[in-house]
Amino acid sequence: MTDSASGKTIFVAGGSKGIGRAVVTALAADGYNVSFSYRSSPEEAKQLQQSLQSQYAGQQINSYQVDLSEREQVKTFAETLSTADGLYGLVYNAGGSYDTLAALADQDRGEALFQLNFWAFTRLAGSAARPLMRARAGRIITIGSITANLGVSGNSIYAATKGAMQSYIRTLAIELARKGVTANYVSPGYIDTDLMAPYADYREKVEQQIPLRRFGLPDEVGALVSYLCSPLAGYMTGAYLPIDGGVSAGLSIQR
């Protein structure tokens, strides 16, 4: 726990499993009050909340069941976020995927994904920005994807949502900078979570295409978010931060 985190609240959208769970755990360990949302994993959310509350009795650990694909639920959650005591940050980790060839993309499914991956984020970021600007301090972080910058077959719509998030973060960073609020984009590659289950049959082949030859760990992403929320990251804003084992650095062709 750090003194700089005492009394400050960070909201994590999508925090009960995988990367989100690691982020929530890291921020609680840093001493923040943490509120996180979940959609369809109440048992995991309850277990995480109770575990962290018992470890950090002097902090507030809250969870909210929210379907961020539903506009009215986003609106309600945004109001909760904007009125939180000591609000210091928002980490947007919620999201979904839609895998299809670019030429076969269905508009309705694409628009639904944009609501969850992009528009819900902008709504929450807007609600968080006002109290953060008044406090002249704070952090807004989104968990994106390396597909925003790399072409991956079957990921056209998903990549477009993550690319939109990246562009939005850059502009948000410029608009909030004079008020002491930073905004950054974390870009994970292949991270060892339930979302990687479809790759189980050919995981070894995928890992051979990653320069570090392994999937990343959720805790490694959590540690990066922890740093971005710390005082030492106060001069970092508008950044695109890949955490992908070297995938985005270039082709890993072996001679």
Buried (B, 14 or more C-beta within 10 A) or exposed (E): EEEBBEBBBBBBBBBBBBBBBBBBBBBBBBBBBBBBBBBEBEEBBEEBBEEBBEEBEEBBBBBBBBBBBBEEBBEEBBEBBBEBEBBBBBBBBBBBBBEBEEEEBEEEEBEBBBBBBBBBBBBBBEBBBEBBBEBEBBBBBBBBBBBBBBEEEBBBBBBBBBBBBBEBBBEBBEEBEEBBBBBBBBBBBBBBBEBBEEBEEEBEEEBEEBBEEEBBBBBBBBBBBBBBBBEEBEEBBBBBBBBBBEBBEEEBEEE
